[in-house]
Amino acid sequence: MDRYAVFGHPVGHSKSPQIHAAFAAQTGQSLSYEAIDAPPDGFAEALRDFIEQGGRGCNVTVPFKDEAYRLADRCDALAGQAQAVNTLRVEPGGRLAGFNTDGIGLLRDLTQNLGLVLAGRRVLLVGAGGAAAGIVGPLLAAGIAQLVIVNRTPQRAGDLARRFAAHGPVRAAPLQAPGSGFDLVLNATAAGLGGRAPDLPVAVFSPETVAYDLVYGPAAGPFLALARQAGAGACHDGLGMLVEQAAEAFWLWRGVRPATAPVIAALRGA
Ligand code: ATR
């Protein structure tokens, strides 16, 4: 049976095994998918062992996406832009192909599942780490009118905006003064993992604003609570993005596109 896995640290509560098992059952693909907790300095070794034991591909999550980018023998354009890889595929001959499906996953959730139109919209991106870097290119490619990036450490927001300046209308702003009138506010910080919301002024939210946290479950709680209290029109966590990025990885590995709606519904119901 073909073996797949998600590598992370920690990774115990990952929903990816459940998602890929559902995709495999739905599409009649015979495969196994497990969560592998690699030590912070042991990802390369754990990946090598996995491939030696027949691993065909894997997802990569925090904190190994940068290292996966460096370990890949070749990367697709989105992974190259993001300088981060969340999906690896073992090619014939053993070479490793790297992909980043996070941006595609976010866009599919926003536009197909939530029905948002991105073209012409003003978007605020909070955060400038790996998660943020993975979505800037796809957001700009979707034809948004403006992307403003803010971050606790302002220099990283400036660096990220400069890196993508040739791709569309993107600029950095101070976390305390991002402006207002945003159609969409995306939280790509890790603040929620520590039970906190980023220190944003409430004026970024209005009844016309959709607030979206890239993480799901309790970690999305603080940001979405802030957005709700500040009057955001709609609030969503990143469960749909998680399932959509997984579907894209599944397609890259198996050449089959699973239906995502029933899997999202099952996870929401659980
Ligand atoms: P990831 O791959 O999850 O993006 P990362 O590259 O370490 O991880 O980036 C974490 C992001 O969350 C950064 O934007 C970070 O801000 P800094 O650049 O200032 O570190 C942000 N972040 C983490 N904790 C935060 C907090 N308590 N408040 C606001 N931003 C926070």
Boltz pocket constraint, residues with backbone or C-beta under 6 A from the ligand:
constraints:
  - pocket:
      binder: B
      contacts: [[A, 62], [A, 126], [A, 127], [A, 128], [A, 129], [A, 130], [A, 131], [A, 132], [A, 151], [A, 152], [A, 153], [A, 156], [A, 188], [A, 189], [A, 190], [A, 191], [A, 194], [A, 196], [A, 197], [A, 198], [A, 199]]
      max_distance: 6.0
